[in-house]
Amino acid sequence: MKSKLTTRAVAARILASVSAGESLVRALPTGLEPLSQENRPLVQELVYGTLREWPRLEGIALQLLNKPPRAKDADILCLILTGIHQLSGLNVPAHAAVGETVEAAKSLGKSWAAGLINGCLRNYQRQKDTLEHKLTQSQGHALPQWLWEEICEQWPNQADEIARASREHPPMTLRVNQQRVSRADYINQLLNAGIPVTAHPNIGTALTLQTPRPVSSIPGFLEGCSSVQDASAQLAAYFLQPQNQESIFDACAAPGGKACHLLECAPSAQVLAADISDQRLEGVRENSIRLNLPLDIRVVNATQADAMLESRQFDAILADVPCSATGVMRRNPDIKLTRKASDIQTFVQQQREILAGLWPLVKPGGRLLYVTCSLLEAENDKIIEASQAQLPQCKVLQLAGETGLSTRFGVQTLPSPTGGDGLYFSLLKKMATDPCV
């Protein structure tokens, strides 16, 4: 690195990498690596906050610019977006937001952009209400146009809340390991340690911290009393209902939260946790070791599971499949920038292939829980509708519960600013004979 970059310059570099197509999961650690620990939180806040607001911020910036910066100067556009975010969404004094963002351009070796950035941010301060008023509906809700249209069509009564949730910091929710401690006792431990929590009203293992904090400071966490897991994600074990002595296959297990939850619910079950690469399974191993849970962990491609597992069969299979992740945008805000409408059909094809690959491994009388973190019917009910006709001996079972909305073939949770993420669940049973015959 030729010169030391300021924190805002580092944030702009990370955002520019994401805008060029790199995932945030890769771009963020690489960008943070040269920074001291005390400077990293500000960069993370700038990056995540700017991405959560990207469609709105970009809509404002394009009104302020005569023309967008060239591709090689994407970091300058990103600096302008972070500056607007600081002025509109963070408790940063205006003089610091403007001054430090201008200085960031100089540290990037682009002093020519200092006046451009200063002018844009000063004009935003003067014209804020007018600029915000000229935004389209999708920009005002901080969602890409195609996704806003899909959400409005499929969830017209909940669209505003979904959009609002996508712009919020996600809550930090724990799953209590009830093999070690009851939720009531664990809540008392946390309260005694000065950590305010709220118990989920409908999910008996879930509680949410009032303020997120490092897991190392949470009593009992390192000893396996709890795990970080979104409340909606904890429904997977509730709907699959694992039983002791059953053989269970978590086919897309990374990072391991759901697989571990299955064993916490049924300690004598035999759980195989698999994913497509050894790298993706690292988190599964770490979780199983911390929780002292005997998971069988191996690399398996779910679309080829029948051949790779030599036609082994299971009482229950959990298929938490790759998807658009439109229900977890607050956790993966780069989706607002990188996800395209054309991506959905690619996911749909993959989802169909995974179900076709896993179905032969379900024992007659066994069950498969299909899960996505998508809000889109194309990846949810329509997948199950097609599978019901194409998979032999397949029957869709009704899911009951007080959390989520019933759909034609399952249950959908919707993201809310203070609640869980947006996940879809559908439970399939393999009948002894084909129910359609």
PEGINOR-V564803 format. One line per field, one symbol per residue. ss: DSSP state (H for helix, E for strand, - for the rest). phi: phi as a letter, one per 20 degrees, with the letter a starting at -180 (. if undefined). psi: psi as a letter, one per 20 degrees, with the letter a starting at -180 (. if undefined). A space follows every 10 residues. Layout:
ss: ???
phi: ???
psi: ???
This chain:
ss: ------HHHH HHHHHHHHH- ---HHHHHHH HH----HHHH HHHHHHHHHH HH-HHHHHHH HHHH------ HHHHHHHHHH HHHHHHHHH- ---HHHHHHH HHHHHHH--- HHHHHHHHHH HHHHHHHHHH HHH---HHHH ----HHHHHH HHHH----HH HHHHHH---- -EEEEE---- --HHHHHHHH HH----EEE- -----EEEE- ----HHH--- -----EEE-- -HHHHHHHHH ------EEEE ------HHHH HHHHH----E EEEEE----- -HHHHHHHHH H----EEEE- -HHHHHHH-- ---EEEEEEE ---------- ----HHHH-- --HHHHHHHH HHHHHHHHH- -EEEEEEEEE EE----HHH- HHHHHHHHHH ---EEEE--- ----EE---- EE-------- ---EEEEEEE -------
phi: .fcfefffff gffffffffe offfgeffgf ffgfefgfef gfffffffff ffdggfffff fffeefbfff gfdgffgfff fffffffdcc edggffgfff fffffffemc ggegfffgff ffffgfdgff fffeffgfff elcfgffgff fffecfedgf ffffffdeff fedddeeffd bfffffgfgf ffemdfccff fcdfddbdff cgbfffeegm ffenfbcebg fffffgffff lfcgmfecce ecegeoffff fgfffcfefd dedcbfbfff egffffffff eldefedbeb egfdfgffdl mfccfbcdde egbfmfecff ecffgfeefd gffffffgff fffffffegf eefgnebcde ccdddegged gfffgffgee efmeceefdd redodfdfca cdedfcgdde eecccbddde ffcffee
psi: pgqpqrghgg ghgghhgghi iqqhhghghg higiqqhhih gggggggggg hhjghgghhg hhhhqhqqqr hikhhgghgg ghghghhhiq lppghggggh hghhhhhjkl hhighggggg hghghhjggg ghhiqrgggh jlqqghhggg ghghmhijgg hggghiiqpq qopqopniih qqhghhghgg hhjkoprppp hioiipqpqh pqrphijppi ghjjirqopq ghhiighghh mqqqiqppoo hmhpjighgh hghhhnhjqo popqriqhgh ighgggghgh ilpmqoprpp ohikhgghjl kqqqhqppnn qqaikiikhh hmiihhhhpq hihghggggg gghgghhhhi ipqpiaqpop prlqjphhie hhghghhhhh pqkpppqppq rjprppahjb ppqqqqhjba roqppppppo qhqpii.
